[in-house]
Amino acid sequence: MEKLTTILEPMTELSEFANLQDIIENHAGVGEVAAIFKEQKLVIQFNLLQTSEDELKQLISDHGYQIKSTNTER
């Protein structure tokens, strides 16, 4: 599994952050999503055979969230 870490532009509502976590968890190829609200960080484990880093970043953007930075570990 690959691991994508994203830092998002600040969100004010915990429920909004939890909603984004649910959206990502339900995406094909995603294993586990660790969400750290205080740091506005998502750590996404995903299967590279089913989805990609670019697809996950697009998913986040498509739902109206802005990414400040990313890091991928293979």
C-alpha positions, 0 to 999 in steps of 0.5 A: 500500500502507498501512503499519501499525506495531505495538509489542507487549508484550515476547516472550522468544523470538525463535522466537515473534516469527518465528512471528507474522511468518509468520502475518501474512505468510500473511494475505491482502492482506499484502505485506511484514512487517519484524520487529524483535525488539529493539524488539518492532516489526512493520511491516506493508505491506498492501493496503487493498482486501484487508484492514484495519488492524483485521483485522490487529490482530485477527489479532495479538490472536487469536494471543495477542499484546498490542499496546501501540501502533499507527501507520498511514501511508497 
